[in-house]
Amino acid sequence: MEAIILAGGFGTRLRPLTYTRAKPLLPILNKPMIMHIIDMLPDEADKIILAVNYRKEQLEKYFKENECGKEIVINDEPKPLGTGGAVKFAEKHITDSFLVLNSDIICSLDLNKMIEFHKKKNAVSTISLWPVENVSEFGVADVKKDGKIVDFVEKPRPEEAPSNLINAGAYFLDPMVLDYIETGRLVSMEKEIFPQIIKDTGRFYGYKFHGYWMDIGRISSYLNAHRFLLRENKIKNCVGENCDLNNGIIDKTCIGNNVIVEEKTEIKLSVIYDNVKIGNNSVLFNCVIGENCRIGSNSILKNVVAGDNEEIKPDSNLENISIWSQPIPEGYPSKQVGNVVKE
């Protein structure tokens, strides 16, 4: 079985972290986000097609150096194609029913159970469904008791919503779905293809699951995912290899490899990447600090995101800012490209 992982976005809402790395390689608990996705795949999904565009060479390098037990195909899109276009571009690798997954959603979905549900219903398409509180922010599925989806209602008023279930970004599709997608253009699977399949086949189903679901689309959700997974795994902190923390106060924080934290420094609710040095008598709260950063002594940082290779001078007092003093990569867009999915 093949699994297409949509990994081609720029991750503009996660800049400056994505100025220097592919979004799927952002670490979560010191493991690339995309590996969390791969780890949830069923055993029978033995071939992974990565739909990539931005910084594909980083993904190629990562999978060349790191074995994941499955065949990896880097499917380089000539331009952003959206969810539908990316699936169509992978058509030559598809042999039977296949999975499609977003590379930035961390969740507790059991894909084996979803596939079993799909087969039992003799579905053409099955999508994962997640319950939300504020239906007015999403496209909501109109779902019958047997799981059949008959429509999607975009941002309904609460009293008019057909359910509280939204598309959770994991699909199991029969090959005939590929015939619906036009080649070579940006296509939204959700807005263009799914409604047509519902209309033509009446065999479009939704699989509701429980547990957790996190769209890692913003810095806030990136930090929240770390906190949740630390709690879920019942660990106070996640600390990489070869770190010297000098008895600093570390709380609900993820620290990468080769990190030096000098004496009398306090770090809470933060994510620190590899090869960072933090000076003595400093405080970091709710921060993300990129690779190879240097933070001077006696600094106070609250709600700060620093891109890779940044240097923060001693005695700095910074709050609610992103730090990027280097050139923005050529071709990096100023806003989202392709299919925009609201958190």
Secondary structure, DSSP 8 states (H G I E B T S, - for coil): -EEEEE-----GGGTTGGGSS-GGGSEETTEEHHHHHHHTS-TT--EEEEEE-TTHHHHHHHHHHS--SSEEEEEE-SS--HHHHHHHHTGGG--SSEEEEETTEEE---HHHHHHHHHHHT-SEEEEEEE-S-GGGSEEEEE-TTSBEEEEEES--GGG-S-SEEEEEEEEE-GGGGGGS-TTS---IIIIIHHHHHHHHS-EEEEE--S-EEE--SHHHHHHHHHHHHHHTT-S-EE-SS-B-TT-EEES-EE-SS-EE-TT-EEES-EE-TT-EE-TT-EEES-EE-TT-EE-TT-EEEEEEE-TT-EE-TT-EEEEEEE--S---TT--SS--S-----
